[in-house]
């Protein structure tokens, strides 16, 4: 009988200790200092449409959940390039709810005042209640006007250079002439890309699958550039980039043919052969030609 009572006493003590430990853990978690930062990264893009609301949710995360809600504050940095009329930041108190590790606020774009080329709204996280700030305390939101494409602008195209070849490359067309390329979707709904060999007529051993990325934005075709090294140049690799002048235009309803004007040999650094030149290429849709 004594042994049974003794065992019961031990079990009761364990239950009391376990309950006490659970209560102590809760207090411990509330007392711990957590770290706050923008999540999941420090940048994003708000595409502003004319035909529907354009809203971007900016998220603030903390490393520890608490049993109480925590307010946080932000400010717009003076280094922002975005037109203040092109966006509206959600009003009111920003909060990370109790027992949560994420809070958020919204930025709404204004189509009439949004830039075609994109401008950056830089947001600074000033503080979160009962929380330290981490290193990721600035969020860069690119705000850009988006005009929907009513044709796919993908598939097989025949690429031809319209302007003269580049003199430092013996007048060779940068991507060749009458070259078939496969235009595919890029990282956004406006981006397209194709893979080519730079200066193929020179017969050199540079890569044949260099991605070239461009953007179809509200009537303008903007060259973004090659996303890997061309493997050919004057001591390095020649690059292509945005034009210094007027970009080519396109019809969002017609993907049968369009042109891209860009800066050939655009880096101006190691590997460049000269100051470069403005070059225009034409892409003609092979599927469209088959239907004629």
N, C-alpha and C positions, 0 to 999 in steps of 0.2 A: 504493500500500500504506500509506503514511504517512497519507494522507487517511482511509482506511478505519479505521485504528487510532485516529486522532484523533476520528472520528465516534463510534466505539464507546466511547471514553473519555468523551465528552460525554453519551451516552445513559446510561452507567453512573452518572455523577455525578448526572444527573437522577433516576434511580431511587433512589439513596441519599438525595438531598435529599427526594424525595417520601415515602419511608419514614420519615425522620426527622421530617418535618412531621406525619405522621399520629400518631406517638408523642407529639410535643410537644402536639398538639391534645388527646389523651386526658388527658395530665397537666394541661393548662390547664383542661379541663372539671371535673376533680376538684378543682382548686384554687379554682375560682370559687365565690363565696358566692351561694347561691340564696335565694329568698324563699318562706316558707311561709304558707298561709292556708287557710281552709275553702273547699271547692268543692262544687258549682258556685255556691252562694250562701251566705248567712249565716243561713238559716232553713228550717225544714221542719215537717211535721206527722206525728205517729205516731198512727194510728187503731188503737185497741186493741180487738180482737175477743174474744168469749167462746169461739167455736168453733174458733179456730185461733191459732197463734203469731203475735204481732205484733211485728215487728222492723224497726227503721229503721237503715240503714247511713249513718253520718256519715263523710264523706270529707275528707281533708286533702291538699292539693296543694302541690307545690313547683315553682318555675320552672325548675329544672335537674335532669336525671337525673344520678346518680352511679354509679360502678361498685361501690359498696358500699351495704349497707342502712343506713338511718338510723332510730333510734328517736325517738318523740315522746311528749310528756306533756300531759295535760289536767287540768282541775279543774272541779268544779261551783261556780259562783259563788253567794255567799250571797243574791244578788238573785233567785235562782230561786224560782218560786212552786209548782213541781210537788211533790207529796207524794213523799218519798223511797221510800215503799212502792209507788209506782205504776210504777217502772221499775227495771231492772237494767242497769248498764253492763258491757260485756264485760270480763272480767278478763284479766290477763297483760300482756305487753309489746306496745305498739303500734308498728308498723314500716312504713316506706315501703321496699319491696323495692329491691334493687340494680337499676339501669338502669330505674327506674320514676319517674314523677312524681306518683303517687297512692298513698296508704295509707288505711286506714279502720279503724273499730271500730263495734260495734253497740250499740244501746240496745233492750232488750226491754221491752214494756209489760205491766203486770199489770191485768187487766180489773177485778178486785174493788176495786182502789184507785184506778183512773183516774177522773178528773173528767168529769162530763157536759158541763160548760161549757168544759173545756180549761184546762190549766195549763202553764206554760212552764218547761222545763229549760234553764238557761243554762250553756253549756260554754265554758270558756276554754282556748285553746291556749297552753300555757306555753312550749313550746320544741320545736325539732326539731334533732337533731344536725347540726352543720356547716351550719346554715341560719339566716338572719335571719327574724324574724316580720314579716309584712305587716300591713296595717291591718285585714284581715278575720280577726281572731283570736278572735271570740266567735260562737258558734252558738246560735240560739234554736230549741229543739225544742218545739213545742206537742204535749202528750200529751192525747188526748181519747178517751173511751170511745165505741165505735162499735157500734150495734145495727143489723143489716142490715134493709133494707126488703124486704118480700115482695110489694110492689105497686109500680108504676112511678111514681105521683104525677106524671105528665106528661100533656100533651094539653090539649084545650080545656076550660076551666072557666068557669062563670058566677060572677062576683064580686059579692057584696052586702055592704053594711056593716050590722053587727048593732047597734052602739052609735050614739048620737046624733052628728050632724055637729059639726064644730069651729066654735065661736061666732065667732072672728075671721075665719073664712071664710064668714060668713053662714049657718052651719049646713050647709054643703055637705059631702057625703060625700067623703072624701079621694081615693078612686079611682072615685067614681061608684057607681051601683047598677045591677044587672042588666047588667053589662059583661062581655063575653066576652074572656077572656085566654088566651094560650097558655103553659102552664107547661112549661118546658124544664129540662134538666139544667144545674147550675151548675158551678163549678170542682172540686167534689169529689162523691163518690157520694151524699152526704147533702144537698148544696145544690140548691135549685131556684130558678128566677127567672121573672118575667113582666114584660112591658112595659106601662106604662099612662101615662095623662095625669093629672096631679094636678088635683083639683077641676074635672073636665070640665064640670059643670053651670054653672060661672061663665062659660063661653064666652070665655075669654081665650086669648091666642096662645102659651101655654107649650107646651113639647115634648109630643108624644103618645107618645113611645117611651122613657120613662125606665125603666131596668131596676130592679126591686125584687127583692132577694135574701133568701131565708129558708133555714133549715136544719131538717131533720127528724131530731132527735137523741134516741134512746132514749125515745120517748114524748112528747117536748116539741117544739113548733113554735117555733123561735127566729127572730125577725126580725133580719136582719143590717142591712138598710137599702137605700136607693137608691144605686146606684153611679155615677150622674151627676146633675147639678143638675136639680131639679124645675122651675126657671125661674119659680117663683111664690112670693111671700112678702111680708114687710113690709120692703122695701128690700134683699132678697136672695132666697135660695131656702130654702123649708121642706124639712126632712128628716124621714124616719121612721127609727126605730131600735129597739133592744131594749126590751121592756117594763120598767117599774120595779117591776112586781108579779109575779104568777104567769103564766107563759106558757100558751098553749092546749096541749091534749094531742091526741094522734092515735093511731090504731091502725095499726101497721106492715103489717097484712094487708089493710087496707081503704082504698083511695084514692078512694072514691065521694064523700066530703065531709069537709072538715076546716076548722078555723078558725085564724086568726093574730091574736094579741093583741100590740100594739106601742105604742110611744110616738110619737104624732103631733106633729110640730113639736118634734123632740127635741134639736136642736143647742144651744139656749139662747144662741146667739150672734147675730151680725149676720144679719139675715134672718128671725129668729124673730119671731112675733107675740105670743107669751106663753110661759108655762111649758109649754104643750102639754097633751095629754090622753092617756089610755089608750084606744085604739081597737081594736075587734075586727071583722074581716071574715070572711065565710064563702065558701069556694070549693066549688062543686058540679060534679062531673065530668059534662060534657055527654054523653060516650059512655055512661056508666052510665045516665043518664036515658033514652037512646034504647032501651036494652035492657028497660026496665020496661014 
